[in-house]
Amino acid sequence: MHSTEESSAINAVARDVQRLPALTALLAVAMMGTALLTLLPLWVGQLSERLDLSAQQVGFLASADMVGIFVTSTSAVAWVRRWPWRRSVLLGLLLFLLGNFGSMLSGDFALLYGLRVLAGLGCGAAYAVALAALGDTQDPDRSFGLMVAAQVAFGFIGFEVLPGLLADHGLNAFFLYLNAWLLLAGLLSAWAFPSRGASSREGVKLALADIGAPAAAAFSGTVVLYVAISAVWGYIERMGGAVGLPLVQVGEIIGWGYLISILGSLAAPPVSRRIGRRLTMMLALAAMLAAFLGLGLMTPGNALWMYLATTVAFQFFWSFVLPPLMATFNAVDGSGRFIVLCSPAFKIGEVIGPPMAAFWIVNGNYQPVLWLGAVCALVGVGLLLLVDQRAKVRS
């Protein structure tokens, strides 16, 4: 049992994160936490076209931010409920901003890789705090759904605006675009982000020994699923170009698919409440596998309509699976600390996915990437289904 004083502090934090200005700041920071993954096809495309890099170097740079994000978001288990939230977020956003500015001045592979890792360190710290705060809200499924919707809206705007800017101004336009959003997130955070969180949710301490098996399964399932998602997503623009679609048209299709996928993140919480998290995740898995099959069946003759249908379906159900996935992750323990490991789980998958996919690409053939995505999606969702089933048996 925790004291009345602790209960008052926890309730005060819960009320704080529920207020609209605070929730807006949380969503803005969480939106930037996935900015690089969201825009990964454009990032990979620019690295491939603008810099003299091998396919393997492009793959490693595509995942460099995720390395930094992994380091700070993993360590957040120890500090996220001890350090002041607002200061941690502002420092993280500042590091992200500085890493982007430095990247504008470098074309060397090693230096650029180091700067992207630095940017990822800041991004991961800010994102971890935002995840912990969103997990403290009264309806985490709804909060994570709003978070995914914000991330998707960011992606839609990026895919609409960035291709023209990149064509006119080159790679630096990518970093300037990110920094404009980072400044907005920083201003909102300085104004309204909760100053600090409760020492633990509901006075419960994290005890990994007590939740070992479901925690390991939730973490591993999220990693493997994100290997699938990031592998296919990182090269989805290249797949459209490989069957003869103009890259401007490819960017527009991806952007509109992103906009439509907002409906996926918003639809998932009510669907999950009606049919359960397990069936919701199974539905998302079946749809993503069908999308991978469609991408594999593209030919120059059917490219336009097939690419349109499959990329929209992939993005919709990628967004659709995230709220139940994160709610499953959040339900593993009652302390409110384990949820911060959801971010490093994402990032490990994102670190592994693009480089692994790159090694399977031979002479512009992306079929092996789709097989990689299908197998990893099956394994990842399967592990998450086991976690949800065990939680139901335990309750």
C-alpha positions as CSV (number, residue, x, y, z in Angstrom):
1,M,0.0,0.0,0.0
2,H,1.2,3.5,-0.7
3,S,0.7,6.5,1.5
4,T,-2.1,9.1,1.1
5,E,0.7,11.6,0.2
6,E,1.9,9.3,-2.6
7,S,-1.7,8.8,-3.8
8,S,-2.2,12.6,-4.0
9,A,1.0,13.1,-5.9
10,I,0.1,10.3,-8.4
11,N,-3.4,11.7,-8.9
12,A,-2.1,15.2,-9.4
13,V,0.2,13.9,-12.2
14,A,-2.7,12.0,-13.8
15,R,-4.8,15.2,-13.8
16,D,-1.8,17.1,-15.3
17,V,-1.3,14.8,-18.2
18,Q,-5.0,14.7,-19.0
19,R,-5.2,18.5,-19.5
20,L,-5.4,19.5,-23.2
21,P,-2.3,21.7,-23.3
22,A,-0.2,19.0,-21.6
23,L,-1.7,16.3,-23.8
24,T,-0.9,18.4,-26.9
25,A,2.8,18.8,-25.7
26,L,3.0,15.0,-25.1
27,L,1.7,14.2,-28.5
28,A,4.1,16.7,-30.2
29,V,7.1,15.1,-28.5
30,A,5.9,11.5,-29.2
31,M,5.4,12.6,-32.8
32,M,9.0,13.6,-33.1
33,G,10.1,10.3,-31.5
34,T,9.3,8.5,-34.7
35,A,10.1,11.2,-37.2
36,L,13.0,9.4,-38.8
37,L,11.1,6.1,-39.2
38,T,8.1,8.0,-40.5
39,L,10.1,9.6,-43.2
40,L,12.5,6.7,-43.8
41,P,11.6,6.1,-47.5
42,L,12.5,9.7,-48.3
43,W,15.7,9.5,-46.1
44,V,16.8,6.3,-47.8
45,G,16.0,7.7,-51.2
46,Q,18.0,10.9,-50.6
47,L,21.0,8.9,-49.2
48,S,20.9,6.7,-52.3
49,E,20.7,9.5,-54.8
50,R,22.6,12.4,-53.2
51,L,25.6,10.8,-51.6
52,D,28.2,8.4,-53.0
53,L,27.4,5.5,-50.6
54,S,27.1,1.7,-51.0
55,A,23.8,0.0,-50.4
56,Q,25.1,-1.3,-47.1
57,Q,26.3,2.2,-46.0
58,V,22.8,3.5,-46.8
59,G,21.3,0.7,-44.7
60,F,23.5,1.5,-41.7
61,L,22.8,5.3,-42.0
62,A,19.0,4.6,-42.2
63,S,19.2,2.9,-38.8
64,A,21.8,5.2,-37.1
65,D,19.2,7.4,-35.3
66,M,17.7,4.2,-33.9
67,V,21.0,3.3,-32.2
68,G,21.0,6.5,-30.2
69,I,17.3,6.2,-29.5
70,F,17.8,2.7,-28.2
71,V,20.5,3.8,-25.7
72,T,18.6,6.6,-24.0
73,S,15.2,5.0,-24.2
74,T,16.5,1.7,-22.7
75,S,18.2,3.6,-19.8
76,A,14.9,5.4,-19.2
77,V,13.7,2.5,-17.1
78,A,16.1,3.8,-14.4
79,W,15.6,7.5,-14.7
80,V,12.2,8.3,-16.3
81,R,10.4,8.6,-12.9
82,R,13.3,10.2,-11.1
83,W,14.4,13.0,-13.3
84,P,12.3,16.1,-14.1
85,W,10.2,15.4,-17.2
86,R,10.1,18.8,-18.7
87,R,13.9,19.4,-18.4
88,S,14.6,15.9,-19.8
89,V,12.4,16.5,-22.8
90,L,13.8,19.9,-23.6
91,L,17.4,18.6,-23.3
92,G,16.5,15.7,-25.6
93,L,14.9,17.9,-28.2
94,L,17.9,20.2,-28.1
95,L,20.3,17.3,-28.8
96,F,18.1,16.2,-31.7
97,L,18.1,19.7,-33.1
98,L,21.9,20.0,-32.9
99,G,22.4,16.6,-34.5
100,N,20.3,17.7,-37.4
101,F,22.3,21.0,-37.8
102,G,25.6,19.1,-37.7
103,S,24.3,16.6,-40.3
104,M,23.8,19.5,-42.8
105,L,27.5,20.2,-42.7
106,S,28.7,16.6,-43.3
107,G,28.9,14.3,-46.3
108,D,31.4,11.9,-44.7
109,F,29.9,8.5,-43.8
110,A,31.5,8.1,-40.4
111,L,30.9,11.7,-39.2
112,L,27.3,11.6,-40.5
113,Y,26.7,8.3,-38.7
114,G,28.0,9.7,-35.5
115,L,25.8,12.8,-35.8
116,R,22.7,10.7,-36.5
117,V,23.5,8.7,-33.4
118,L,23.7,11.9,-31.4
119,A,20.4,13.1,-32.7
120,G,18.9,9.7,-31.8
121,L,20.2,10.0,-28.2
122,G,18.2,13.2,-27.8
123,C,15.2,11.8,-29.6
124,G,15.1,8.7,-27.5
125,A,15.2,10.5,-24.2
126,A,12.3,12.8,-25.1
127,Y,10.3,10.0,-26.6
128,A,10.7,7.8,-23.5
129,V,9.3,10.5,-21.2
130,A,6.4,11.1,-23.5
131,L,5.6,7.4,-23.5
132,A,5.7,7.2,-19.7
133,A,3.3,10.2,-19.5
134,L,0.9,8.8,-22.0
135,G,0.8,5.5,-20.1
136,D,-0.3,7.5,-17.1
137,T,-3.5,8.7,-18.7
138,Q,-6.8,7.2,-17.8
139,D,-7.3,5.5,-21.1
140,P,-3.9,4.4,-22.5
141,D,-5.5,2.8,-25.6
142,R,-7.0,6.1,-26.6
143,S,-3.9,8.1,-25.8
144,F,-1.7,5.8,-27.8
145,G,-4.2,5.9,-30.6
146,L,-4.0,9.7,-30.6
147,M,-0.2,9.4,-30.5
148,V,-0.2,7.2,-33.6
149,A,-2.6,9.6,-35.3
150,A,-0.3,12.5,-34.6
151,Q,2.7,10.6,-36.0
152,V,0.7,9.7,-39.1
153,A,-0.4,13.3,-39.7
154,F,3.3,14.3,-39.5
155,G,4.1,11.7,-42.1
156,F,1.4,12.8,-44.4
157,I,2.5,16.4,-44.3
158,G,6.1,15.3,-44.9
159,F,5.4,13.2,-47.9
160,E,3.3,16.1,-49.4
161,V,5.9,18.8,-48.7
162,L,9.3,17.3,-48.7
163,P,9.7,15.7,-52.2
164,G,9.5,19.2,-53.8
165,L,11.8,20.8,-51.2
166,L,14.3,18.0,-51.6
167,A,14.2,18.3,-55.4
168,D,14.9,22.1,-55.1
169,H,17.2,22.3,-52.1
170,G,18.8,18.9,-51.7
171,L,19.4,16.8,-48.5
172,N,19.6,19.8,-46.2
173,A,15.9,20.5,-46.7
174,F,15.2,17.2,-44.9
175,F,17.0,18.4,-41.7
176,L,15.5,21.9,-41.8
177,Y,12.1,20.4,-42.1
178,L,12.7,18.2,-39.0
179,N,14.1,21.2,-37.0
180,A,11.1,23.3,-37.8
181,W,8.9,20.7,-36.1
182,L,11.4,20.2,-33.3
183,L,11.2,23.9,-32.5
184,L,7.4,23.7,-32.3
185,A,7.6,20.7,-30.0
186,G,10.1,22.5,-27.8
187,L,7.9,25.5,-27.4
188,L,4.9,23.4,-26.5
189,S,7.0,21.4,-24.0
190,A,8.4,24.5,-22.4
191,W,4.9,25.8,-21.9
192,A,2.8,22.8,-21.0
193,F,4.8,19.5,-20.6
194,P,4.3,18.2,-17.0
195,S,7.2,19.2,-14.9
196,R,7.7,15.7,-13.5
197,G,6.0,12.4,-13.1
198,A,4.9,10.3,-10.2
199,S,7.6,8.2,-8.7
200,S,5.7,5.1,-9.9
201,R,2.2,4.5,-11.3
202,E,-0.1,3.4,-8.5
203,G,2.8,3.1,-6.1
204,V,4.0,-0.1,-7.7
205,K,7.7,-0.8,-8.2
206,L,9.0,-2.5,-11.4
207,A,9.9,-6.1,-10.7
208,L,11.2,-7.7,-13.8
209,A,11.7,-11.0,-11.9
210,D,7.9,-11.2,-11.4
211,I,7.0,-10.4,-15.1
212,G,10.0,-12.0,-16.8
213,A,8.3,-14.3,-19.3
214,P,5.5,-11.9,-20.5
215,A,8.0,-9.0,-20.5
216,A,10.5,-10.9,-22.6
217,A,7.7,-12.0,-25.0
218,A,6.3,-8.5,-25.3
219,F,9.7,-7.0,-25.9
220,S,10.8,-9.7,-28.4
221,G,7.5,-9.6,-30.3
222,T,7.7,-5.9,-30.7
223,V,11.3,-6.1,-31.9
224,V,10.6,-8.8,-34.5
225,L,7.4,-7.1,-35.8
226,Y,9.3,-3.8,-36.2
227,V,12.1,-5.7,-38.2
228,A,9.3,-6.6,-40.6
229,I,7.8,-3.1,-40.7
230,S,11.0,-1.2,-41.1
231,A,12.5,-3.6,-43.6
232,V,9.5,-3.2,-46.0
233,W,8.9,0.4,-45.2
234,G,12.5,1.5,-45.7
235,Y,12.4,0.2,-49.3
236,I,8.8,0.8,-50.2
237,E,9.7,3.8,-52.3
238,R,12.4,1.8,-54.1
239,M,9.8,-0.9,-54.9
240,G,7.5,1.6,-56.6
241,G,10.4,2.9,-58.7
242,A,11.5,-0.6,-59.6
243,V,8.3,-1.3,-61.5
244,G,8.4,2.0,-63.4
245,L,6.3,4.4,-61.3
246,P,7.6,8.0,-61.3
247,L,9.1,8.8,-57.9
248,V,7.0,12.0,-57.5
249,Q,3.9,9.8,-58.0
250,V,5.3,7.2,-55.5
251,G,5.7,10.0,-52.9
252,E,2.2,11.2,-53.4
253,I,0.8,7.7,-53.0
254,I,2.7,7.1,-49.8
255,G,1.6,10.4,-48.5
256,W,-2.1,9.9,-49.1
257,G,-1.8,6.4,-47.7
258,Y,-0.3,7.9,-44.6
259,L,-3.3,10.3,-44.3
260,I,-5.7,7.4,-44.7
261,S,-3.8,5.4,-42.0
262,I,-4.8,8.0,-39.4
263,L,-8.2,6.2,-39.5
264,G,-6.4,3.0,-38.6
265,S,-4.9,4.4,-35.4
266,L,-8.2,5.9,-34.4
267,A,-10.3,2.8,-35.3
268,A,-8.1,0.4,-33.4
269,P,-9.1,1.3,-29.8
270,P,-12.9,0.9,-30.3
271,V,-12.4,-2.2,-32.4
272,S,-10.1,-3.6,-29.7
273,R,-12.7,-2.9,-27.0
274,R,-15.4,-4.7,-29.1
275,I,-13.5,-7.8,-30.2
276,G,-10.5,-7.8,-28.0
277,R,-6.8,-7.0,-28.5
278,R,-5.9,-10.5,-29.8
279,L,-8.4,-10.5,-32.7
280,T,-7.5,-6.9,-33.5
281,M,-3.8,-7.8,-33.8
282,M,-4.6,-10.9,-35.8
283,L,-6.7,-8.8,-38.2
284,A,-3.8,-6.4,-38.7
285,L,-1.4,-9.3,-39.3
286,A,-3.6,-10.8,-42.0
287,A,-3.9,-7.4,-43.8
288,M,-0.2,-6.7,-43.7
289,L,0.6,-10.2,-45.1
290,A,-1.9,-9.5,-47.9
291,A,-0.2,-6.2,-48.6
292,F,3.3,-7.9,-48.8
293,L,1.8,-10.4,-51.2
294,G,0.4,-7.6,-53.4
295,L,3.7,-5.8,-53.5
296,G,5.4,-9.0,-54.6
297,L,2.9,-9.4,-57.4
298,M,3.4,-6.0,-58.9
299,T,4.3,-5.7,-62.6
300,P,4.7,-2.7,-64.9
301,G,1.2,-3.4,-66.2
302,N,-0.6,-3.4,-62.8
303,A,1.9,-1.2,-60.9
304,L,-0.2,1.9,-60.3
305,W,-3.4,0.3,-58.8
306,M,-1.5,-2.5,-57.1
307,Y,1.0,-0.1,-55.5
308,L,-1.8,2.2,-54.4
309,A,-3.8,-0.6,-52.8
310,T,-1.0,-2.4,-51.1
311,T,0.8,0.7,-49.7
312,V,-2.4,2.1,-48.3
313,A,-3.3,-1.2,-46.7
314,F,0.2,-1.6,-45.3
315,Q,0.2,1.8,-43.7
316,F,-3.4,1.6,-42.5
317,F,-2.9,-1.7,-40.6
318,W,0.6,-0.7,-39.4
319,S,-1.1,2.2,-37.6
320,F,-4.0,-0.1,-36.6
321,V,-1.8,-2.6,-34.8
322,L,0.1,-0.1,-32.7
323,P,-2.5,0.9,-30.1
324,P,-3.3,-2.7,-29.1
325,L,0.4,-3.5,-29.3
326,M,1.4,-0.7,-26.9
327,A,-1.6,-1.3,-24.6
328,T,-0.5,-5.0,-24.4
329,F,3.1,-3.8,-23.6
330,N,1.8,-1.3,-21.0
331,A,-0.3,-4.0,-19.3
332,V,2.6,-6.3,-18.6
333,D,3.4,-4.5,-15.3
334,G,1.7,-2.0,-13.0
335,S,4.6,0.3,-12.3
336,G,4.5,2.4,-15.4
337,R,8.2,1.9,-16.1
338,F,8.2,-1.1,-18.4
339,I,6.3,0.9,-21.1
340,V,9.4,3.0,-21.8
341,L,11.0,-0.2,-23.1
342,C,8.5,-0.1,-25.9
343,S,10.5,2.6,-27.6
344,P,13.8,0.7,-27.6
345,A,12.0,-2.4,-28.8
346,F,10.8,-0.4,-31.8
347,K,14.3,1.0,-32.3
348,I,16.0,-2.3,-32.2
349,G,13.7,-3.5,-34.9
350,E,14.3,-0.4,-36.9
351,V,18.1,-0.8,-36.4
352,I,18.0,-4.3,-37.7
353,G,15.4,-4.0,-40.4
354,P,16.9,-1.8,-43.1
355,P,20.5,-3.2,-43.0
356,M,19.1,-6.7,-43.0
357,A,16.9,-5.9,-45.9
358,A,19.8,-4.3,-47.8
359,F,21.8,-7.5,-47.7
360,W,18.9,-9.4,-49.3
361,I,18.6,-7.0,-52.3
362,V,20.3,-8.2,-55.4
363,N,20.1,-6.4,-58.7
364,G,17.0,-4.4,-57.6
365,N,15.0,-7.5,-56.7
366,Y,12.9,-6.7,-53.5
367,Q,11.1,-10.1,-53.3
368,P,13.4,-11.3,-50.4
369,V,12.6,-8.2,-48.4
370,L,8.9,-9.0,-48.6
371,W,9.6,-12.6,-47.5
372,L,11.7,-11.2,-44.6
373,G,8.8,-8.9,-43.7
374,A,6.2,-11.7,-43.8
375,V,8.1,-14.2,-41.6
376,C,9.0,-11.5,-39.0
377,A,5.4,-10.2,-38.9
378,L,4.1,-13.7,-38.2
379,V,6.6,-14.3,-35.4
380,G,6.3,-10.9,-33.8
381,V,2.5,-10.8,-33.7
382,G,2.4,-14.4,-32.5
383,L,4.5,-13.5,-29.5
384,L,2.3,-10.5,-28.6
385,L,-0.8,-12.8,-28.9
386,L,0.8,-15.1,-26.3
387,V,1.4,-12.1,-24.0
388,D,-2.2,-11.0,-24.2
389,Q,-3.5,-14.5,-23.7
390,R,-1.4,-15.0,-20.6
391,A,-2.6,-11.6,-19.2
392,K,-6.2,-12.8,-19.6
393,V,-5.5,-16.1,-17.9
394,R,-3.7,-14.3,-15.0
395,S,-6.6,-11.9,-14.5
